[in-house]
């Protein structure tokens, strides 16, 4: 397949490019500043010129924290930008399969510790989640109205080397690597550690994305996650801090505590189980630590 990836230079993009090219597909990378997703004419030209077999939209304001700081920008990029892309695909590559990346943040806060199914109610508690619900609603509209092949994911937390430190795990790992490198006791700044999250290795996630593009889809919407919820505090204390012998004090930074916090998010991943590689998140964190340790 010829696959256009919008937002190819972001954290997930490099991994997805490697996953697709290794499998024999060709990739067209589209990124800022050459492509402004909010410029409908530019997006139209991208699809018209390339006539892809598949399109993946990775371009988004994808941090819950960032979405609280810029709710209007979040809606603009994540919804209007996606609409520009869907319109271009509808006009110039109607047979192409489009993969839109959504989030576990779309779901209503689950009662207790239950795994979330794709059929569970949606009721986002932050601007990012709301933007992804809107994206999904438009995808459904374009499927029904135009018969387009659009697959939506609800991706749970994923991490790996290269993820920005705006996210909790890379922030923790980088701080610990820097303290380890100094060889002196230090302090690590954290946000809310009580939440439980379904963390996956980014390489497992992009493998699922490829399979969703290649294979016939039984459903329109897929949870992408490990099906295992980890308490963030446990990952910090029992995995990350144990990567160094140096004493480290944990300090809560009010700037890192979100206005609304979902206590528990875990995927029922039965729809993608046959595609799931299941890398142990501890291996991922060690790989990230080694990367930061060599870079610091």
C-alpha contacts under 8 A as a table, 3 or more apart, distances in Angstrom:
res1	aa1	res2	aa2	distance
1	X	25	X	5.04
1	X	26	X	6.32
1	X	52	X	7.71
1	X	53	X	5.64
1	X	54	X	7.00
2	X	25	X	6.11
2	X	26	X	4.91
2	X	27	X	5.91
2	X	28	X	7.39
2	X	52	X	5.20
2	X	53	X	5.25
2	X	54	X	6.43
3	X	25	X	7.21
3	X	26	X	6.19
3	X	27	X	4.88
3	X	28	X	6.07
3	X	52	X	5.66
3	X	53	X	6.03
3	X	54	X	4.71
3	X	55	X	5.51
3	X	56	X	7.37
4	X	27	X	5.87
4	X	28	X	4.64
4	X	29	X	6.12
4	X	30	X	7.10
4	X	50	X	7.92
4	X	52	X	6.23
4	X	54	X	6.40
4	X	55	X	4.77
4	X	56	X	6.31
5	X	8	X	5.44
5	X	13	X	7.57
5	X	27	X	7.01
5	X	28	X	6.19
5	X	29	X	5.28
5	X	30	X	6.00
5	X	55	X	5.94
5	X	56	X	4.84
5	X	57	X	6.10
5	X	58	X	7.01
6	X	29	X	6.48
6	X	30	X	4.80
6	X	31	X	6.12
6	X	55	X	7.69
6	X	56	X	6.21
6	X	57	X	4.94
6	X	58	X	5.70
6	X	59	X	5.77
7	X	10	X	5.86
7	X	13	X	6.64
7	X	29	X	7.57
7	X	30	X	6.12
7	X	31	X	5.16
7	X	32	X	7.56
7	X	57	X	6.62
7	X	58	X	4.87
7	X	59	X	4.18
7	X	60	X	7.73
8	X	12	X	7.59
8	X	13	X	4.21
8	X	14	X	6.53
8	X	17	X	7.64
8	X	29	X	5.47
8	X	30	X	6.10
8	X	31	X	6.15
8	X	58	X	6.84
8	X	59	X	7.72
9	X	12	X	7.93
9	X	13	X	5.45
9	X	14	X	6.36
9	X	29	X	7.90
9	X	31	X	6.57
10	X	13	X	5.17
10	X	14	X	7.05
10	X	58	X	7.63
10	X	59	X	7.75
11	X	14	X	6.56
11	X	15	X	7.67
11	X	162	X	5.86
11	X	163	X	5.37
11	X	164	X	7.54
12	X	15	X	5.48
12	X	16	X	6.22
12	X	58	X	7.52
12	X	202	X	6.91
12	X	206	X	7.50
13	X	16	X	5.10
13	X	17	X	6.07
13	X	58	X	7.03
14	X	17	X	5.20
14	X	18	X	6.34
15	X	18	X	5.26
15	X	19	X	6.18
15	X	202	X	7.44
15	X	203	X	6.46
15	X	206	X	6.68
16	X	19	X	4.94
16	X	20	X	6.09
16	X	203	X	7.96
16	X	206	X	5.26
16	X	207	X	7.65
16	X	209	X	7.89
16	X	210	X	7.73
17	X	20	X	5.26
17	X	21	X	6.00
17	X	27	X	6.70
18	X	21	X	5.25
18	X	22	X	5.88
19	X	22	X	5.39
19	X	23	X	6.46
19	X	206	X	6.84
19	X	207	X	6.56
19	X	210	X	7.22
20	X	23	X	5.17
20	X	24	X	6.55
20	X	25	X	5.40
20	X	26	X	7.32
20	X	27	X	7.46
20	X	210	X	6.52
21	X	24	X	4.98
21	X	25	X	4.95
21	X	26	X	6.00
21	X	27	X	7.06
22	X	25	X	7.41
30	X	34	X	7.43
30	X	35	X	6.28
31	X	34	X	5.95
31	X	35	X	5.29
31	X	36	X	7.66
32	X	35	X	4.89
32	X	36	X	6.02
33	X	36	X	6.43
35	X	39	X	7.86
35	X	42	X	6.37
35	X	43	X	7.04
36	X	39	X	5.28
36	X	42	X	6.80
36	X	43	X	7.37
37	X	40	X	6.94
37	X	42	X	7.52
37	X	43	X	6.19
37	X	59	X	8.00
37	X	77	X	7.19
37	X	81	X	4.92
37	X	82	X	7.68
37	X	84	X	7.03
37	X	85	X	7.49
38	X	76	X	7.65
38	X	77	X	6.73
38	X	80	X	6.66
38	X	81	X	4.99
38	X	84	X	6.99
39	X	42	X	5.49
39	X	43	X	6.46
39	X	84	X	7.69
40	X	43	X	5.17
40	X	44	X	5.98
40	X	84	X	5.31
40	X	85	X	7.78
41	X	44	X	5.02
41	X	45	X	6.19
42	X	45	X	5.15
42	X	46	X	6.28
43	X	46	X	5.10
43	X	47	X	6.56
43	X	84	X	6.60
43	X	85	X	6.17
43	X	88	X	6.54
44	X	47	X	5.52
44	X	48	X	6.05
44	X	84	X	7.58
44	X	85	X	7.36
44	X	87	X	7.70
44	X	88	X	4.66
44	X	89	X	7.87
44	X	92	X	7.94
45	X	48	X	4.97
45	X	49	X	5.84
45	X	88	X	7.98
46	X	49	X	5.46
46	X	50	X	6.29
47	X	50	X	5.28
47	X	51	X	5.57
47	X	52	X	6.89
47	X	88	X	6.09
47	X	89	X	6.35
47	X	92	X	6.28
47	X	93	X	7.04
48	X	51	X	5.64
48	X	88	X	7.44
48	X	92	X	5.24
48	X	93	X	7.49
51	X	92	X	6.51
51	X	93	X	5.52
52	X	55	X	6.79
52	X	93	X	6.53
52	X	96	X	6.38
53	X	93	X	7.45
53	X	95	X	7.15
53	X	96	X	4.52
53	X	97	X	6.53
54	X	96	X	4.80
54	X	97	X	4.62
54	X	98	X	5.68
54	X	99	X	7.77
54	X	213	X	7.17
55	X	96	X	6.95
55	X	97	X	6.27
55	X	98	X	4.66
55	X	99	X	6.20
56	X	98	X	5.82
56	X	99	X	4.75
56	X	100	X	6.23
56	X	101	X	7.99
57	X	82	X	7.54
57	X	98	X	7.83
57	X	99	X	6.46
57	X	100	X	5.47
57	X	101	X	6.66
58	X	100	X	7.49
58	X	101	X	6.55
59	X	77	X	7.91
59	X	78	X	7.65
60	X	74	X	7.64
60	X	77	X	6.12
60	X	78	X	5.32
61	X	66	X	7.15
61	X	67	X	6.88
61	X	74	X	5.65
61	X	77	X	6.89
61	X	78	X	6.67
61	X	128	X	7.47
62	X	66	X	7.62
62	X	67	X	7.64
62	X	128	X	6.88
63	X	66	X	5.13
63	X	67	X	6.20
63	X	128	X	7.12
63	X	166	X	7.49
63	X	167	X	7.43
64	X	67	X	5.04
64	X	68	X	6.52
64	X	126	X	6.81
64	X	127	X	7.30
64	X	128	X	5.58
64	X	129	X	7.78
65	X	68	X	5.39
65	X	69	X	6.71
65	X	258	X	6.62
66	X	69	X	5.12
66	X	70	X	6.23
67	X	70	X	5.11
67	X	71	X	5.04
67	X	73	X	7.85
67	X	74	X	5.67
67	X	126	X	7.43
67	X	127	X	5.53
67	X	128	X	5.35
68	X	71	X	5.60
68	X	126	X	7.04
68	X	127	X	6.31
68	X	128	X	7.86
70	X	73	X	5.37
70	X	74	X	6.17
71	X	74	X	5.00
71	X	75	X	6.36
71	X	127	X	5.65
71	X	128	X	7.64
72	X	75	X	5.30
72	X	76	X	6.15
73	X	76	X	4.91
73	X	77	X	6.06
74	X	77	X	5.48
74	X	78	X	5.80
74	X	79	X	7.94
74	X	127	X	7.06
74	X	128	X	6.48
74	X	131	X	6.88
75	X	78	X	5.33
75	X	79	X	5.39
75	X	80	X	7.06
75	X	127	X	7.56
75	X	128	X	7.72
75	X	131	X	5.34
76	X	79	X	5.67
76	X	80	X	5.07
76	X	81	X	6.60
77	X	80	X	5.77
77	X	81	X	4.85
77	X	82	X	7.38
78	X	81	X	5.75
78	X	82	X	6.07
78	X	131	X	5.98
78	X	132	X	6.94
78	X	135	X	7.04
79	X	82	X	5.19
79	X	83	X	6.22
79	X	131	X	6.10
79	X	132	X	7.44
79	X	134	X	6.53
79	X	135	X	5.40
80	X	83	X	4.99
80	X	84	X	6.30
81	X	84	X	5.20
81	X	85	X	6.45
82	X	85	X	5.04
82	X	86	X	6.18
82	X	135	X	6.88
83	X	86	X	5.06
83	X	87	X	6.09
83	X	135	X	7.95
83	X	138	X	7.55
84	X	87	X	5.24
84	X	88	X	6.28
85	X	88	X	5.15
85	X	89	X	6.23
86	X	89	X	5.11
86	X	90	X	6.01
86	X	142	X	7.84
87	X	90	X	5.04
87	X	91	X	6.27
88	X	91	X	5.26
88	X	92	X	6.01
88	X	93	X	7.59
89	X	92	X	5.33
89	X	93	X	4.79
89	X	94	X	5.71
89	X	96	X	7.21
90	X	93	X	6.04
90	X	94	X	4.71
90	X	146	X	7.58
90	X	148	X	7.22
91	X	94	X	6.37
93	X	96	X	5.45
94	X	148	X	6.40
95	X	148	X	7.00
95	X	149	X	7.11
96	X	148	X	7.85
96	X	149	X	6.78
97	X	148	X	7.53
97	X	149	X	4.87
97	X	150	X	5.82
97	X	151	X	7.50
97	X	213	X	6.86
98	X	149	X	6.24
98	X	150	X	4.72
98	X	151	X	6.20
98	X	213	X	7.96
99	X	150	X	5.97
99	X	151	X	4.94
99	X	152	X	5.89
99	X	153	X	7.64
99	X	209	X	7.83
99	X	213	X	7.18
100	X	150	X	7.31
100	X	151	X	6.25
100	X	152	X	4.81
100	X	153	X	6.44
101	X	152	X	5.90
101	X	153	X	5.07
101	X	154	X	6.65
101	X	155	X	6.87
102	X	106	X	7.77
102	X	132	X	5.42
102	X	133	X	7.76
102	X	135	X	7.87
102	X	136	X	7.53
102	X	152	X	6.43
102	X	153	X	5.11
102	X	154	X	4.47
102	X	155	X	5.85
103	X	106	X	5.84
103	X	129	X	6.75
103	X	132	X	6.70
103	X	153	X	7.00
103	X	154	X	4.13
103	X	155	X	4.57
103	X	156	X	6.00
104	X	107	X	5.93
104	X	129	X	7.72
104	X	154	X	5.26
104	X	155	X	5.73
104	X	156	X	5.11
104	X	157	X	7.93
104	X	223	X	7.71
104	X	265	X	7.22
104	X	267	X	7.96
105	X	124	X	5.90
105	X	125	X	7.47
105	X	126	X	7.70
105	X	128	X	7.41
105	X	129	X	4.70
106	X	122	X	5.54
106	X	123	X	6.11
106	X	124	X	4.64
106	X	125	X	7.91
106	X	129	X	4.52
106	X	130	X	6.47
106	X	132	X	6.52
106	X	133	X	5.88
106	X	154	X	7.69
107	X	110	X	7.74
107	X	116	X	7.90
107	X	120	X	7.23
107	X	121	X	6.14
107	X	122	X	4.13
107	X	123	X	5.31
107	X	124	X	5.65
107	X	129	X	7.89
108	X	120	X	7.93
108	X	121	X	5.85
108	X	122	X	4.85
108	X	123	X	4.14
108	X	124	X	5.80
108	X	125	X	7.55
109	X	123	X	7.45
109	X	124	X	7.89
109	X	262	X	6.17
109	X	263	X	7.85
109	X	264	X	7.67
110	X	113	X	7.19
110	X	114	X	6.61
110	X	116	X	7.42
110	X	264	X	7.14
110	X	265	X	7.58
111	X	114	X	6.87
112	X	264	X	7.72
113	X	264	X	6.48
114	X	266	X	7.34
115	X	227	X	7.34
115	X	265	X	7.30
115	X	266	X	5.01
115	X	267	X	5.22
115	X	268	X	5.08
116	X	120	X	6.43
116	X	265	X	7.39
116	X	266	X	6.09
116	X	267	X	5.09
116	X	268	X	5.29
117	X	120	X	5.36
117	X	223	X	7.45
117	X	267	X	6.84
117	X	268	X	5.26
117	X	269	X	7.76
118	X	221	X	6.81
118	X	222	X	6.67
118	X	223	X	6.46
118	X	268	X	7.94
122	X	133	X	7.61
123	X	130	X	7.72
124	X	127	X	7.65
124	X	129	X	4.93
124	X	130	X	5.38
124	X	133	X	7.79
125	X	129	X	6.79
125	X	130	X	7.46
125	X	260	X	6.77
125	X	262	X	7.90
126	X	129	X	5.53
126	X	130	X	6.38
126	X	260	X	7.19
127	X	130	X	5.05
127	X	131	X	6.16
128	X	131	X	5.19
128	X	132	X	6.46
129	X	132	X	5.17
129	X	133	X	6.34
130	X	133	X	5.15
130	X	134	X	6.37
131	X	134	X	5.16
131	X	135	X	6.28
132	X	135	X	4.89
132	X	136	X	6.18
133	X	136	X	5.09
133	X	137	X	6.20
134	X	137	X	5.02
134	X	138	X	6.32
135	X	138	X	5.28
135	X	139	X	6.25
136	X	139	X	4.94
136	X	140	X	6.29
136	X	152	X	6.75
137	X	140	X	5.17
137	X	141	X	6.29
138	X	141	X	4.89
138	X	142	X	6.17
139	X	142	X	5.20
139	X	143	X	6.17
139	X	150	X	6.42
139	X	152	X	7.74
140	X	143	X	5.07
140	X	144	X	6.26
140	X	150	X	7.99
141	X	144	X	5.27
141	X	145	X	5.90
142	X	145	X	5.13
142	X	146	X	5.40
142	X	147	X	6.78
142	X	148	X	6.17
143	X	146	X	5.68
143	X	147	X	4.64
143	X	148	X	4.71
143	X	149	X	6.50
143	X	150	X	6.63
144	X	147	X	5.58
144	X	148	X	7.68
150	X	220	X	6.96
151	X	212	X	7.64
151	X	217	X	7.90
151	X	219	X	7.86
151	X	220	X	5.04
151	X	221	X	6.06
151	X	222	X	7.89
152	X	220	X	6.15
152	X	221	X	4.81
152	X	222	X	6.44
153	X	221	X	5.54
153	X	222	X	4.75
153	X	223	X	5.76
153	X	224	X	6.47
154	X	221	X	7.19
154	X	222	X	5.99
154	X	223	X	4.69
154	X	224	X	6.04
155	X	223	X	5.79
155	X	224	X	4.57
155	X	225	X	6.28
156	X	197	X	8.00
156	X	198	X	6.13
156	X	199	X	6.86
156	X	200	X	7.67
156	X	223	X	7.39
156	X	224	X	6.03
156	X	225	X	5.19
156	X	265	X	7.94
156	X	266	X	7.60
156	X	267	X	7.09
157	X	197	X	7.00
157	X	198	X	5.94
157	X	199	X	4.83
157	X	200	X	6.31
157	X	225	X	7.34
158	X	199	X	5.23
158	X	200	X	4.47
158	X	201	X	5.50
158	X	202	X	5.29
158	X	205	X	7.35
158	X	225	X	7.91
159	X	163	X	6.34
159	X	169	X	7.46
159	X	170	X	7.55
159	X	199	X	7.16
159	X	200	X	6.36
159	X	201	X	5.42
159	X	202	X	5.33
159	X	284	X	7.69
160	X	163	X	6.02
160	X	170	X	7.73
160	X	201	X	6.01
160	X	202	X	5.75
160	X	203	X	7.99
160	X	284	X	6.12
160	X	285	X	7.27
160	X	287	X	7.78
160	X	288	X	6.21
161	X	287	X	7.20
161	X	288	X	5.08
161	X	291	X	7.00
163	X	167	X	7.55
163	X	170	X	6.50
164	X	167	X	6.25
164	X	170	X	6.72
164	X	171	X	7.71
165	X	168	X	6.80
165	X	169	X	7.64
165	X	170	X	5.08
165	X	171	X	4.30
165	X	174	X	7.70
166	X	170	X	7.88
166	X	171	X	6.71
167	X	170	X	6.12
167	X	171	X	6.16
168	X	171	X	5.16
168	X	172	X	6.17
168	X	190	X	7.67
168	X	191	X	7.87
169	X	172	X	5.13
169	X	173	X	6.09
169	X	285	X	7.95
170	X	173	X	5.02
170	X	174	X	5.90
170	X	288	X	7.40
171	X	174	X	5.36
171	X	175	X	6.22
172	X	175	X	5.29
172	X	176	X	6.17
172	X	188	X	7.12
172	X	189	X	7.83
172	X	190	X	7.38
172	X	236	X	7.23
172	X	240	X	7.50
173	X	176	X	5.17
173	X	177	X	6.05
173	X	240	X	6.35
173	X	285	X	7.31
173	X	288	X	6.94
173	X	289	X	5.68
173	X	292	X	7.67
174	X	177	X	5.05
174	X	178	X	6.20
174	X	289	X	6.83
174	X	292	X	5.84
174	X	293	X	7.93
175	X	178	X	5.21
175	X	179	X	6.33
175	X	188	X	6.21
176	X	179	X	5.13
176	X	180	X	5.99
176	X	188	X	7.08
176	X	240	X	7.44
176	X	241	X	6.85
176	X	244	X	7.55
176	X	248	X	7.85
176	X	289	X	7.98
177	X	180	X	4.96
177	X	181	X	6.05
177	X	244	X	7.88
177	X	289	X	6.05
177	X	290	X	7.95
177	X	292	X	5.99
177	X	293	X	5.13
177	X	296	X	7.48
178	X	181	X	5.10
178	X	182	X	6.34
178	X	292	X	7.69
178	X	293	X	6.92
178	X	296	X	6.25
179	X	182	X	5.10
179	X	183	X	6.34
179	X	184	X	6.50
179	X	185	X	6.92
179	X	186	X	5.96
179	X	246	X	7.46
179	X	248	X	7.85
180	X	183	X	5.16
180	X	184	X	7.23
180	X	244	X	5.89
180	X	245	X	7.66
180	X	246	X	6.11
180	X	293	X	7.82
181	X	293	X	6.67
181	X	296	X	7.31
183	X	246	X	6.42
184	X	246	X	6.53
184	X	247	X	7.66
185	X	246	X	5.72
185	X	247	X	4.81
185	X	248	X	5.61
185	X	249	X	7.96
186	X	247	X	6.69
186	X	248	X	4.94
186	X	249	X	6.28
187	X	248	X	5.36
187	X	249	X	4.59
187	X	250	X	5.87
187	X	251	X	6.60
188	X	248	X	6.74
188	X	249	X	6.15
188	X	250	X	5.08
188	X	251	X	5.92
189	X	250	X	6.33
189	X	251	X	4.96
189	X	252	X	5.71
189	X	253	X	5.65
190	X	193	X	7.45
190	X	250	X	7.02
190	X	251	X	6.12
190	X	252	X	4.89
190	X	253	X	5.64
190	X	256	X	6.45
191	X	252	X	5.55
191	X	253	X	5.78
191	X	254	X	6.83
191	X	255	X	7.55
191	X	256	X	4.44
191	X	257	X	4.62
191	X	258	X	7.75
192	X	195	X	6.84
192	X	252	X	7.52
192	X	256	X	7.43
192	X	257	X	5.51
192	X	258	X	7.64
193	X	231	X	7.29
193	X	232	X	5.15
193	X	233	X	4.73
194	X	231	X	6.35
194	X	232	X	6.37
194	X	233	X	6.21
194	X	263	X	7.16
195	X	231	X	5.82
195	X	232	X	6.07
195	X	233	X	7.98
195	X	261	X	7.54
195	X	262	X	6.94
195	X	263	X	4.60
195	X	264	X	5.94
196	X	229	X	5.61
196	X	230	X	5.12
196	X	231	X	4.10
196	X	232	X	5.97
196	X	263	X	6.11
196	X	264	X	4.77
196	X	265	X	6.30
196	X	266	X	7.95
197	X	228	X	7.89
197	X	229	X	4.83
197	X	230	X	5.32
197	X	231	X	6.40
197	X	232	X	7.04
197	X	264	X	6.12
197	X	265	X	5.10
197	X	266	X	6.16
198	X	225	X	6.41
198	X	226	X	6.27
198	X	227	X	6.44
198	X	228	X	5.40
198	X	229	X	4.33
198	X	230	X	6.22
198	X	265	X	6.18
198	X	266	X	4.93
198	X	267	X	6.77
199	X	225	X	7.11
199	X	226	X	6.79
199	X	228	X	7.45
199	X	229	X	7.07
199	X	230	X	7.18
199	X	281	X	6.89
200	X	204	X	7.01
200	X	205	X	7.18
200	X	225	X	6.20
200	X	226	X	5.81
200	X	278	X	7.85
200	X	279	X	7.35
200	X	280	X	7.96
200	X	281	X	6.19
201	X	204	X	5.47
201	X	205	X	6.68
201	X	279	X	6.31
201	X	280	X	7.78
201	X	281	X	6.30
201	X	284	X	6.17
202	X	205	X	4.98
202	X	206	X	6.31
203	X	206	X	5.35
203	X	207	X	6.25
204	X	207	X	5.21
204	X	208	X	6.58
204	X	276	X	6.54
204	X	277	X	5.73
204	X	278	X	6.78
204	X	279	X	6.95
205	X	208	X	5.25
205	X	209	X	6.44
205	X	224	X	6.73
205	X	225	X	7.42
206	X	209	X	4.79
206	X	210	X	6.23
207	X	210	X	5.22
207	X	211	X	6.37
207	X	275	X	7.38
207	X	276	X	7.77
208	X	211	X	5.04
208	X	212	X	6.13
208	X	224	X	7.46
208	X	272	X	7.15
208	X	275	X	5.76
208	X	276	X	6.70
209	X	212	X	5.13
209	X	213	X	6.37
210	X	213	X	5.12
210	X	214	X	6.14
211	X	214	X	5.02
211	X	215	X	5.70
211	X	275	X	6.92
212	X	215	X	5.60
212	X	216	X	7.49
212	X	217	X	6.75
217	X	220	X	7.09
219	X	222	X	7.16
222	X	269	X	7.89
222	X	271	X	6.42
222	X	272	X	7.04
223	X	267	X	6.34
223	X	268	X	6.99
223	X	269	X	5.74
223	X	271	X	7.27
223	X	272	X	7.35
224	X	267	X	7.20
224	X	269	X	6.34
224	X	272	X	6.91
225	X	266	X	7.60
225	X	267	X	5.55
225	X	268	X	7.78
225	X	269	X	6.12
226	X	266	X	7.96
226	X	267	X	6.72
226	X	269	X	6.78
226	X	276	X	7.79
226	X	278	X	6.56
227	X	266	X	5.75
227	X	267	X	4.74
227	X	268	X	5.65
227	X	269	X	5.87
228	X	266	X	6.28
228	X	267	X	7.42
229	X	264	X	7.64
229	X	265	X	6.87
229	X	266	X	5.36
230	X	234	X	7.08
230	X	235	X	6.95
231	X	234	X	5.25
231	X	235	X	6.56
232	X	235	X	5.20
232	X	236	X	6.26
233	X	236	X	5.11
233	X	237	X	6.05
234	X	237	X	5.22
234	X	238	X	5.35
234	X	239	X	7.27
235	X	238	X	5.54
235	X	239	X	5.12
235	X	240	X	6.30
236	X	239	X	5.78
236	X	240	X	4.90
236	X	241	X	5.98
237	X	240	X	6.24
237	X	241	X	5.32
237	X	242	X	7.05
238	X	241	X	6.56
238	X	242	X	6.19
239	X	242	X	5.35
239	X	243	X	6.72
239	X	282	X	6.69
239	X	285	X	7.91
240	X	243	X	5.43
240	X	244	X	7.94
240	X	285	X	7.04
240	X	286	X	7.76
241	X	244	X	6.03
241	X	248	X	7.49
242	X	245	X	6.87
243	X	286	X	7.40
243	X	289	X	7.72
252	X	256	X	7.83
253	X	256	X	5.50
253	X	257	X	7.01
254	X	257	X	5.29
255	X	258	X	7.92
258	X	261	X	6.14
262	X	265	X	7.23
269	X	272	X	5.61
269	X	273	X	5.82
270	X	273	X	4.94
271	X	274	X	7.73
272	X	275	X	5.41
272	X	276	X	6.33
273	X	276	X	5.09
279	X	283	X	7.36
279	X	284	X	7.64
280	X	283	X	5.55
280	X	284	X	6.89
281	X	284	X	4.95
281	X	285	X	6.27
282	X	285	X	5.13
282	X	286	X	6.24
283	X	286	X	5.13
283	X	287	X	6.21
284	X	287	X	5.12
284	X	288	X	6.28
285	X	288	X	5.02
285	X	289	X	6.12
286	X	289	X	4.99
286	X	290	X	6.16
287	X	290	X	5.20
287	X	291	X	6.23
288	X	291	X	5.05
288	X	292	X	6.26
289	X	292	X	5.21
289	X	293	X	5.88
290	X	293	X	4.96
290	X	294	X	6.15
291	X	294	X	5.39
291	X	295	X	6.20
292	X	295	X	4.90
292	X	296	X	5.77
293	X	296	X	5.48
